[in-house]
Amino acid sequence: MRIAELRIEDVAFGGKGVGREQGKAVFVPYTIEGELVSIEIVREKKQFADAELVEVKESSSHRVAPPCPYFGRCGGCAYQHIDYEHQLAIKWRQVRDALQRIGKLKNVPMRPIIPSPSQYAYRNRITVHAQDGVIGFFRRDSHHLTDIERCPISRDEVNGALAQLRKQSNVRDGHYTLRNASEPRVFSQVNDEVAEALRDLIVDLVPANQGLLIDAYCGAGFFAKSLLDKFERLIGIDWDRFAIAAARKNATEKEAYVAGDVKDVEAAVSAAFATGDVQPRAPGTNAPTTMIVDPPAAGLSATVRHAIIEIAPTTLIYVSCNPPTLARDLRDLQEKFTVNSITPFDMFPQTAEIEVLAHLQA
């Protein structure tokens, strides 16, 4: 271990500041571009090094006092030391840079980032871990738990559930998902207000008078059910059978929901062609078809990317929680589609996570 002095040049995706020492990139958490810091090198590789912050010698004007007593120990938040407007600027730039570097988009059609109305007390659920009497979150880059009594980025109802869990005697080791009492036990976005803004933008972007909507990774139909009046038929696919069961409740005749994994997405799309729900596009015509994909952080598999290119929906909406995998996928999808707009959403204030909506047209 050794101590060094470093000027932070940027904040990388994931939340760590980046500086250079003798040409080598050094990653330092809880720093802001422009700051001069004293660091301790804790891990050194051929191309980069990881360090811990020892002291901020020249502070950024964007540095603020974090309100959470666990910040710096708990691995959940990365940006509580940065004022909110600058958090948004950092995230916007990270999305653009990923699309340029990984996606090879020369002119990224970036829209302004959509902020969260609530910077704290926004999470409608959290997952805490219990081990040997400790209940809380894992520390950054570690499997050691930090005991947490209250999470400031979580809503009061969630913290109430945490308090009730902590009152129990002999809590078994394991993972516990705590949520608002009204939250369904299927996947949903953790920030209700930003999720609604995301859904509203999708509704605005999708044209009317469409034939078929293919909603891959549809969950309980959060996006699809808002678009029913624009389509003659809707096919939703998701691996979570509980989410599909929720989507099927009160479903109209035009809705069909299939429980299955990514392979079933392709099968459902093929069935849509076979049954005449959507016709192959003829030269010079516009097939009235829209596809929404909202995959996990790993993004779309190569097989699914190929299937989307083959289907070539008129409109493709890609919702991503991971800009690097979005950029990788868009690099391939540009073979068939034009990227009309990229809109970042701050679904997760104080953290390094970013939600992005990409609007593509064939």
Phi, psi and omega in degrees: 000139178216155181261139178217166176247140191214143172261123180282128184259332185199169172244118186279160173301131188110342170105352183271140173290154182232129171228180181230135175234115182053042177082352182264134178290134178236126183259128185227117180289158174063034176235166183229145180303141182096342183281146171259123187228155170261133186228161171243119178289123182247342180208127184232126177245179182295318185260341184206172177218151174252143182220162173250146179286129177259312183202141173267113183272324174230114189270146174287150175293346180270000181282133178230166178279123180292134182281344185270127180292345182264354183299132184100339175251313176290140183273005185285313185255145180239344192235016181296344179274003184241136179297153193296318180301324180283329172305315180297318180297319179297314183293319178301315181294323179296320178296311179302314183296320179297319181291327177286314187283313185268316184278347180060030173277120183284314179241094184284120182281070185283135169261164176300149178289141177271116183281166173271131176301330179245122179274339174227167178056042181250337187288129178269358174198155174218159172243118178254163183238143179239132178204122177053041177086354178265131179236121181174213183244155176291146174289160180300133178055038185205160172254015175272138183270143169256125180291126186238124176270327181207140179251113185295338180272000180259152182289161184302321181297323179291318177294329174296319177295323176296317179298320179294320178297317182293336179285339182291146176268144177057053176293128181292146174299140179152194182248140182228120176267121182250133186214169171302146182301330184273354184286131176291152182272050173227167183298134172208162178293149186278345183242101188300317185293318180287326176300321178293322177295322177296313179298318180298322179292320177299316178300320180292324186280332183278124181289161179277173175060047179264156178275308188224137169248125173253112182251096179277144185058049192283345184060224180272011177091027184302314178280312189301316185292342176277352186246008187303323184286355181259357188227151174280329182209149183225131174240121177247140181228136176202149180285338185277106184293334177289322176294318179296320178299320177294321180295326183287339178295131179060022178289144177277175180295334182279353183260137173224127182239132186242129176270119180179172181271193185301325178300327179287335174301312179296319180296319180294321178295317178299320179296325179297320176293315185296325183270359178084009177296330175219139182258146175302144182289131175272152181304131177083005180241162178250114177287126183282067186230139176232144176232134174245130174237133180223069188283169172292183187301334180291347178079199182271139175290162178301324180296317181290322177301318179296319180297320179296318178297322179291319180291320178050060175298152179299318180238132175236123176251120181245114176258124187232143172253010184213095183306321180297318179286329173300314180299317177301315182292320180295329178302319178282320185292340178296347175301328185238338189240154170258133178277110182280318182201153176234122181236111174282148175234135177270078179288337189228068179305148180077348178254173180272002183283148180222135171258141182224139173246122176252130180251117182239153175224142180279000000 
